[in-house]
């Protein structure tokens, strides 16, 4: 009998004898090995079916799945990506930075909403073209468009919305849908070899600010023109145009390390604050601001220190009985008044004659 026939007979629990040779079947129920083989052979199909079912069903058991695999199965795990067809990395990084700012999203939503209210008000009250103001002069932007429109705000809002939308499948878009809007505003072409993300971001900020200023000036002009129209004024007062979020002021002030007096503060507007890259493995924004907060200026001559030294030297000379001319005495008295002023700034401009006297003073002992 063949091996297959023997196995088949064993599974079917049949005794068999070879037709030519008789093999006595010796039962040994006391043997654990033979009993186990007998049990496995008899229940082979049951084991196979159980193993197959376990293999199929085990991934559906929640307590056996890892958190990492569970989150990768989320239907909204995808995000919109920016495709790089040319040298678009500089523009892609700029738009990705804009899309990650919740404050900018809130500003765009509010500004466009208030602009639409103004546009409806303009149509409702037949506001003439000559009431629109020209903001091309006195602005930092190179955009000379004085029309009552905000094309860059709308273009930026559209692409930011696409980047922030929940996606169920993989999606890619091109940054050039936005850049073409920028080209149309300036009636110029952006070079395909452009690689300066800093310059592009600054240009976008300037254009957005110019559009904001243009709408604010129109709004204020309308408020002054419609003082006698109660209904129009009520509608205008209900409109709240948000401030441009990227505009700010930098306060600059010098402090003398010798006398601790300070200079007059100066304020300069900015749309982008440039910080030096720290020579560290890791840092945070607060530390970077503190490190760029001050710098030393070598060779600067403090007016307070110079005046104090002259006054001190002249008082010492006067105690020694040395006299000065009437004109020089007049200068010294003026310097004494300045020295006694606690609000004297270290960069105060002196009158020309007094400044010449301070510069030419050479009687230090």
C-alpha positions in Angstrom: 0.0 0.0 0.0 1.3 3.4 -0.9 2.1 6.1 1.7 -0.9 8.2 0.6 -3.3 5.2 1.1 -1.8 4.6 4.6 -2.4 8.3 5.6 -5.9 8.2 4.1 -6.7 5.1 6.0 -5.2 6.6 9.2 -7.4 9.8 8.8 -10.5 7.7 8.2 -9.7 5.5 11.2 -9.6 2.3 9.2 -7.4 -0.8 9.7 -5.7 -1.9 6.6 -3.7 -5.0 5.6 -1.4 -5.3 2.6 -2.7 -7.8 0.0 0.6 -9.5 -0.2 2.2 -9.0 3.2 0.3 -9.0 6.4 1.4 -6.4 9.0 -0.1 -6.9 12.4 -1.4 -3.7 13.8 -0.3 -3.2 17.3 -2.3 -0.7 19.3 -0.5 1.1 22.0 -2.9 3.4 23.7 -0.4 4.0 26.4 2.0 5.8 24.0 1.6 9.6 24.2 3.3 10.3 20.9 1.2 7.9 18.9 -1.9 9.2 20.6 -1.0 12.8 19.7 -0.3 12.0 16.1 -3.6 10.1 15.9 -5.5 13.2 17.4 -3.8 15.7 15.0 -4.4 13.5 11.9 -8.1 13.1 12.8 -8.7 16.8 13.4 -6.4 18.2 10.7 -9.1 20.0 8.7 -10.5 21.6 11.9 -7.1 22.9 12.8 -6.5 24.2 9.2 -9.9 26.0 9.1 -9.3 27.6 12.6 -5.8 28.8 11.7 -7.1 30.4 8.4 -10.0 32.1 10.2 -7.6 33.4 12.9 -5.2 34.7 10.3 -8.0 36.6 8.5 -9.8 38.0 11.6 -6.9 39.0 13.8 -6.2 42.4 12.1 -9.7 43.5 13.0 -9.2 43.1 16.8 -8.7 46.7 18.1 -6.6 45.7 21.1 -4.1 44.0 18.8 -3.5 47.0 16.5 -0.8 49.5 17.2 -1.7 53.2 17.4 0.6 54.0 14.5 -1.2 51.7 12.1 -4.6 52.9 13.4 -3.9 56.5 12.5 -2.6 55.6 9.1 -6.0 54.2 8.3 -7.7 57.6 8.9 -9.5 58.7 5.7 -8.4 62.3 6.2 -4.7 61.6 6.7 -3.8 63.2 3.4 -2.8 66.9 2.9 -2.5 69.0 -0.2 1.1 69.3 -1.4 2.8 71.9 -3.6 4.3 70.4 -6.7 7.8 71.5 -7.8 7.7 71.6 -11.6 10.6 74.1 -12.0 12.6 76.0 -9.4 9.5 76.5 -7.3 11.0 75.7 -3.9 11.4 79.4 -2.9 7.7 80.1 -3.6 6.5 76.8 -2.1 8.3 77.5 1.2 6.7 81.0 1.3 3.1 79.7 0.7 3.6 76.8 3.2 4.7 79.3 5.8 1.6 81.5 5.2 -0.8 78.5 5.3 0.6 77.5 8.8 -0.4 80.8 10.4 -3.9 80.7 12.1 -3.8 84.5 12.6 -3.3 85.2 8.9 -6.2 82.9 8.0 -8.4 84.8 10.5 -7.3 88.1 9.0 -8.0 87.1 5.4 -11.5 85.9 6.3 -12.4 89.1 8.2 -10.7 91.5 5.7 -12.4 89.9 2.6 -15.7 89.9 4.5 -15.5 93.6 5.4 -14.3 94.4 1.9 -17.5 92.8 0.4 -19.6 94.9 2.8 -17.9 98.0 1.5 -18.3 96.9 -2.1 -22.1 96.4 -1.5 -22.3 99.8 0.2 -20.6 101.4 -2.8 -23.2 100.0 -5.2 -26.1 100.8 -2.9 -25.2 104.4 -2.5 -23.8 104.9 -6.0 -20.4 106.0 -4.8 -18.7 107.7 -7.7 -15.3 106.9 -9.1 -13.9 110.3 -8.0 -14.4 109.5 -4.4 -11.8 106.7 -4.6 -8.4 107.7 -3.2 -5.0 107.1 -4.9 -2.6 105.4 -2.6 0.2 104.9 -5.1 2.2 107.7 -3.4 3.7 107.4 0.0 3.5 103.6 0.1 6.4 101.1 0.3 4.8 98.8 -2.3 5.7 98.8 -6.0 2.0 98.2 -6.8 0.5 101.3 -8.4 -3.0 99.9 -8.6 -5.5 102.4 -7.1 -8.6 100.5 -8.1 -11.0 99.5 -5.4 -10.1 95.8 -5.4 -7.9 93.4 -3.4 -6.7 90.8 -5.9 -3.7 89.5 -3.9 -5.8 89.0 -0.7 -8.3 86.9 -2.7 -5.5 84.9 -4.5 -3.7 84.2 -1.2 -7.0 83.2 0.5 -7.8 80.8 -2.3 -4.4 78.9 -2.2 -4.3 78.9 1.6 -7.7 77.4 1.7 -6.6 74.6 -0.7 -3.6 73.9 1.5 -5.6 73.8 4.7 -8.6 71.7 3.4 -9.1 68.2 4.7 -8.2 65.7 2.0 -9.4 62.1 1.6 -6.9 61.3 -1.2 -3.5 62.5 -2.3 -3.6 66.0 -3.9 -1.0 68.3 -5.4 -1.3 71.9 -6.7 1.0 74.3 -8.3 2.1 77.6 -6.7 2.0 79.3 -10.1 -1.8 79.8 -9.8 -0.9 82.3 -7.1 2.2 83.7 -8.7 0.3 84.5 -11.9 -2.0 86.7 -9.8 1.1 88.5 -8.5 2.4 88.9 -12.1 -0.9 90.4 -13.2 -0.9 92.9 -10.4 2.5 94.3 -11.4 2.1 93.6 -15.1 5.5 91.8 -15.0 6.9 88.3 -15.2 8.5 86.4 -12.3 11.8 84.9 -13.4 11.8 81.1 -13.5 15.4 81.3 -12.1 14.2 83.2 -9.0 15.4 81.6 -5.8 15.0 84.3 -3.2 12.2 83.4 -0.8 12.9 86.3 1.4 12.4 88.8 -1.4 9.2 87.1 -2.5 7.8 87.1 1.0 8.6 90.8 1.4 7.0 91.6 -1.9 3.8 89.8 -1.0 3.7 91.5 2.4 4.1 94.9 0.9 1.4 94.3 -1.7 -1.0 93.0 0.9 -0.3 96.0 3.1 -0.8 98.4 0.2 -4.2 96.8 -0.5 -5.1 97.1 3.2 -4.1 100.8 3.3 -6.0 101.5 0.1 -9.3 100.1 1.6 -8.8 101.8 4.9 -8.3 105.2 3.2 -11.4 104.7 1.1 -13.3 103.8 4.2 -12.2 106.9 6.0 -13.0 109.1 3.0 -16.5 107.7 2.8 -17.0 108.3 6.5 -16.2 112.0 6.0 -18.3 112.3 2.9 -21.4 110.8 4.3 -21.6 112.6 7.6 -25.1 113.9 6.7 -26.4 110.5 5.6 -27.5 108.7 8.8 -28.2 105.4 7.1 -24.9 105.3 5.3 -23.0 106.3 8.5 -24.6 103.5 10.5 -23.6 101.0 7.8 -20.1 102.3 7.7 -19.7 102.2 11.5 -20.7 98.5 11.5 -17.7 97.7 9.3 -14.5 96.8 11.1 -11.5 96.6 8.9 -8.7 94.6 10.6 -5.2 95.8 10.9 -2.6 94.2 8.7 -1.0 91.5 10.9 2.5 91.7 9.5 3.0 95.4 10.1 4.9 96.5 13.2 7.3 99.1 14.6 10.9 98.6 15.8 12.0 100.9 18.6 15.7 101.8 18.5 17.4 103.4 21.4 21.1 103.7 22.4 22.4 103.5 25.9 25.8 104.7 27.0 27.6 102.1 29.0 29.5 104.8 31.0 26.8 107.2 32.1 23.7 105.0 31.4 21.9 107.8 29.7 19.9 106.9 26.6 19.2 108.4 23.2 15.9 109.7 21.9 13.9 106.7 20.8 13.3 106.2 17.1 10.5 104.1 15.5 10.8 102.4 12.1 8.0 100.4 10.5 8.7 96.8 9.3 6.9 94.0 7.6 9.6 91.3 8.1 12.0 91.2 11.1 15.3 89.7 10.0 17.2 87.8 12.8 20.7 86.4 12.6 21.0 82.7 12.7 22.3 81.5 16.1 25.4 79.3 16.2 23.6 76.6 18.2 22.2 73.2 17.6 18.8 74.3 18.9 17.1 77.5 20.1 13.7 79.2 20.4 12.2 82.4 19.1 12.4 84.2 22.4 16.2 83.5 22.7 16.8 84.7 19.2 15.0 88.0 19.9 17.0 88.5 23.0 20.3 87.8 21.2 19.4 90.3 18.5 18.1 92.9 21.0 21.3 94.8 21.5 24.7 95.5 19.9 27.8 97.4 20.8 28.9 100.5 18.9 32.6 101.2 19.2 33.9 104.8 19.1 30.6 106.6 19.7 30.9 109.9 21.6 28.2 110.4 24.1 27.1 114.0 24.5 26.3 113.6 28.2 29.8 112.2 28.9 31.5 115.0 26.9 29.5 117.7 28.5 30.1 116.3 32.0 33.8 116.1 31.6 34.1 119.7 30.3 31.9 121.0 33.2 33.9 119.0 35.7 37.3 120.2 34.3 36.1 123.9 34.2 35.0 123.7 37.8 38.4 122.3 38.8 40.1 125.1 36.9 37.8 127.7 38.5 38.8 126.4 41.9 42.4 126.9 41.0 41.7 130.6 40.2 41.9 130.3 36.4 39.7 132.6 34.5 38.0 132.4 31.1 36.8 134.9 28.5 33.2 136.2 28.7 32.2 134.2 25.5 33.7 131.0 26.9 32.0 131.6 30.2 28.7 131.8 28.4 29.4 128.4 26.7 30.3 126.9 30.0 27.1 128.1 31.7 25.1 126.5 28.9 27.0 123.3 29.3 26.3 123.3 33.1 22.5 123.6 32.3 22.7 120.7 30.0 24.7 118.6 32.5 22.1 119.2 35.2 19.2 118.1 32.9 18.3 114.4 33.8 16.5 114.0 30.4 19.6 114.9 28.4 19.8 112.4 25.6 23.2 111.1 24.4 22.5 112.0 20.8 21.0 115.5 21.4 21.8 118.0 18.7 23.5 121.1 20.1 23.4 124.5 18.5 26.3 124.9 16.0 28.4 127.4 18.1 28.1 125.3 21.2 28.9 122.1 19.2 32.0 123.7 17.8 33.1 124.7 21.3 32.7 121.1 22.6 34.6 119.7 19.6 37.4 122.2 19.9 37.8 121.9 23.7 41.3 120.8 24.6 41.9 121.9 28.1 41.5 118.5 29.8 43.9 118.1 32.8 
